[in-house]
Amino acid sequence: MARLSLPTTARLSPSLRVDPANNTVIKTLNRLSRSSLLSLVLDWLDERNQYLCPPLLRRPEAPDEDDEDDFYPPAESLEELRGLYESMQARKGGRREVVDRILEGDWRYGLSLYQLAMADLQYLYDHPGSLKWTAYRIQQLKTPAHEDDAEGPERTDKESLTVPRFHPSTFLQNLQAEVLPDVKAHYNFDRPKDMPLLLLRIFIIDSPYNTDLAVSTRHRGRPGSNGSSKSPTTSFDASRTIYIAFPDASPHIYISKSATGGAASSAGAAGEAKSLRALIVEGIPKALSRPRERYTLKGTNLTTKNISTMLAVKGAGRTNAAGGGWSIYAGTGTSDLKTDSPLQTLLPTPPLSDASNTDTDKPDTDSRKRRRPTSDPTDVEDEKQAKQARLAAQARFGNSAKVDDGKGIERLDVLIEDPFPTDVANFSDEDESEVQDRAALLSRNSSKGRRSTLNLSTMLDNQENVDDNRAGRSGERDRKGWAPQVRVSFHGSHVFAGIRQLVEAGIIDGEKMPGWMTGEEGVTIGAVRNGRIKGFKGSGL
């Protein structure tokens, strides 16, 4: 009688072995460097990991003739195998040598899901900018006072400072209940050495089984002349990987963009990855919630590949809401905690203040004696303007937005909604008609072409005040005049450091520059209204 298989929501065991000939396994190992790969193998050979990463060892009763034709004969003990890989660390060589030794020698019967998770995490630590992260804020929902309120839309308690308690095993049990039964997931927690956060790797494959059938190799026929050509395929062809970062003592979480494990990605796979990510985003607050204590996730409009920037802007440190020039009050050193606190009676002297200008404007008699008199007055004026530009940059950016601080943001998208500044008294009828024609042309072209990453202003509105805000903005635009659709996009390895350099060079006026260009709002996408940016209320406080 055939065995009956039923769909289950149980997760995949970390000890399940994957065929070493699988393309995903080969790709995962080949993208690591030789040194990282050898360090990873030594971690696999640790005594604590032998239950999940056992290598192939020679049996004591096995005859010696069995190893004569073996290119990679099995070692007799773990100590011998560790010495072999340590000797490979001491000498030079190629990565191909280590990969072949792993797949065709010591782990020829397959690598476990735990080993693949360790290799994937190792690549993430070697290349911190390989993933794109989005920050979400955990907010508590209001408990309905009456039964009639329970049927209406859920509302967040913006005054609550409650942070949910996080227990890894309980969280995984609750999250697994939200996963569909036709997909199976493997979870792996890890804590980076140099970051105050906990990483959760979720590896999902399309399979109704949670046994070896989920990762076993099967054959499918390719269309050909005789139809007999077959190629091995597994559920890994449609696998997806998502990372969730839980920073310590912070009401935020970071979710990575879903990565497809297959060799080729199509539009259908991208749509499935997006829907899978949406499912995870919906399941996380349910897994964190408890009876009479419900939570939800709110987007913070902060997306970047630099997770260190996430920790600085949406973490638990003092720089969480002190960007730009306010960073002088958010020192991270031990001495800064005592001297740069706003609670101290003696506060640090901000740049461009009366005290700082007094100190900088004092004549230096020694330097004046050594300096040669300048005959060209333009050089003196240029030097003075350059000094003022540097002081303005220091005042607006403080200790932030430096090229070597490791907290760069790659992209900043801003939608300007303020009306176009015009002088009504000196505005002729011809100019007015020309402006109206341009406005009509822009409105017709706005619906054509590729959709921008910046949606209209309703994207950033609270759901409760959408109608009121629309009516108020439309009436305000009618009174103030024409408001062109201007989208500003900054690209680079460190956007705000580049803006600071432009201020220091005198290209951007640091005194008239808006605050959102200094990064003090902590968002990467937003809309400017009345000179202020709106992106989940700036820092989210």
Secondary structure, 3 states (H helix, E strand, C coil): CCCCCCCCCCCCCCCCEECCCCHHHHHHHHCCCHHHHHHHHHHHCCHHHCCCCCCCECCCCCCHHHHCCCCCCCECCHHHHHHHHHHHHHCCCCHHHHHHHHHHHHCCCCEEHHHHHHHHHHHHHHCHHHCCEEEEEEEEECCCCCHHHHCCCCCECCCCCCCCCCCHHHHHHHHHHHCCCCCEEEEEEECCCCCCEEEEEEEEECCCCCCHHHCCCEEEECCCCCCCCEEEECHHHHCEEEEEEEECCCCEEEEECCEECCCCCCHHHHHHHHHHHHHHHHHHHHHHCECCECEEEEEEEEEECCHHHHHHHCCCCCCCCCCHHHHHHCCCCHHHHHHCCCCCCCCCCCCCCHHHHHHHCCCCHHHHHHCCCCCCHHHHHHHHHHHHHHHHHHHHHCCCCCCCCCCCCCEEEEEECCCCCCCCCCCCHHHHHHHHHHHHHHHHHCCCCCCCCCCCHHHHCCHHHHHHHHHHHHHHHHHHCCCCCEEEEEECCCHHHHHHHHHHCCCCCCCCCCHHHHCCCCCCEEEEECCEEECCCCCCC
